[in-house]
Amino acid sequence: MPFNEGDHHEERGAKVRAVRDTELLERVRKIEQDMGVVAVKVGEGVHEKHLMNQMAMEIVDLGFRTTQLEHAVYYAWELKADSHYVAETIRWKKKWQERCEENKRKAEKKPLGNVKNFVFVGILSAFIDDQAVTGPEKEMVMKLVRDVCGGPDGDIVAEKVQNLDKVVSFASSVKVEKAGKAFLNLKIRDDYAQLQAVLVGRLDSVGTRQLDPAPLKPGLTQIRKHVDKTRGGKGGGSSGSRG
């Protein structure tokens, strides 16, 4: 029987179409499964909502509660981006990151402690450099640094910075280049109340104390807008009643 090239191409085309149809059916089944999850509703009566919307609302509400709780726990300031306090905290935070990378490449790991200790030592370093600070307050901070994380020559030893954990319970520093500002957060343990009073007093002078909780992060703000839109506008629900 002679070879018919037209039949051969038609057979190949039929096989390709069959494969594509199978793939398409699988995709449709996957979409149906996903849509089934999205279509699920929770709650009863006027409180009935789509599961995904309810989850989004809970995430936004958790974001609000977290910022409020954090604000109640530590002090917060807004500073200019070129502040020496910002520069030192960022510099020491980078040192922590660099040493973490070095640790990954070493067979014997050296504990570095939490990054908050490095941010805190940046605050202490800037305080010591601060020309506006003199007398017993500066000496108190210098003595703390020498006793807790200093070397024989008085310089700060990176491997000893983790010892500051007994002094500071929280410290963070975030620089926003485009806005030309930075945010500094700090909470010192109760046993060091005098140190906290000194540092808080100075940071109140060089920065602006944040008296209200921080706004929602951009991602959570977008989620909140989406939830409001699907509900037909703001208002109602725990997430729409704040801010």
NORMOTA-V631561 format. One record per backbone hydrogen bond with DSSP energy under -0.5 kcal/mol. CO is the residue of the C=O (numbers start at 1). NH is the residue of the N-H. If there is no record, write none. Layout:
# NORMOTA-V631561
co | nh
CO | NH
CO | NH
This chain:
# NORMOTA-V631561
co | nh
3 | 5
4 | 8
5 | 9
6 | 10
7 | 11
8 | 12
9 | 13
10 | 14
11 | 15
12 | 16
13 | 17
14 | 18
15 | 19
16 | 20
17 | 21
18 | 22
19 | 23
20 | 24
21 | 25
22 | 26
23 | 27
24 | 28
25 | 29
26 | 30
27 | 31
28 | 32
29 | 33
30 | 34
31 | 35
32 | 36
33 | 37
34 | 38
35 | 39
36 | 40
37 | 40
40 | 51
42 | 49
44 | 47
45 | 48
49 | 42
50 | 54
51 | 55
52 | 56
53 | 57
54 | 58
55 | 59
56 | 60
57 | 61
58 | 62
59 | 63
60 | 64
61 | 65
62 | 66
63 | 67
64 | 68
65 | 69
66 | 70
67 | 71
68 | 72
69 | 73
70 | 73
70 | 74
75 | 186
76 | 210
77 | 184
78 | 208
79 | 182
80 | 83
83 | 87
84 | 88
85 | 89
86 | 90
87 | 91
88 | 92
89 | 93
90 | 94
91 | 95
92 | 96
93 | 97
94 | 98
95 | 99
96 | 100
97 | 101
98 | 102
99 | 103
100 | 104
101 | 105
102 | 105
102 | 106
103 | 106
107 | 109
109 | 111
114 | 117
114 | 118
115 | 118
115 | 119
116 | 120
117 | 121
118 | 122
119 | 123
120 | 124
121 | 125
122 | 126
123 | 127
124 | 128
125 | 129
126 | 130
130 | 133
132 | 134
134 | 137
134 | 138
135 | 139
136 | 140
137 | 141
138 | 142
139 | 143
140 | 144
141 | 145
142 | 146
143 | 147
144 | 148
145 | 149
146 | 150
149 | 157
151 | 154
155 | 151
156 | 158
157 | 160
157 | 161
158 | 161
160 | 163
161 | 164
162 | 165
163 | 166
164 | 167
164 | 168
167 | 189
170 | 187
172 | 185
174 | 183
175 | 177
176 | 180
176 | 181
177 | 180
180 | 81
181 | 176
182 | 79
183 | 174
184 | 77
185 | 172
186 | 75
187 | 169
187 | 170
189 | 192
190 | 193
192 | 196
193 | 197
194 | 198
195 | 199
196 | 200
197 | 201
198 | 202
199 | 203
200 | 204
201 | 205
202 | 205
202 | 206
203 | 207
207 | 209
208 | 78
209 | 211
217 | 221
218 | 222
219 | 223
220 | 224
221 | 225
222 | 226
223 | 227
224 | 228
225 | 229
226 | 230
227 | 231
228 | 233
229 | 232
236 | 240
237 | 241
239 | 242
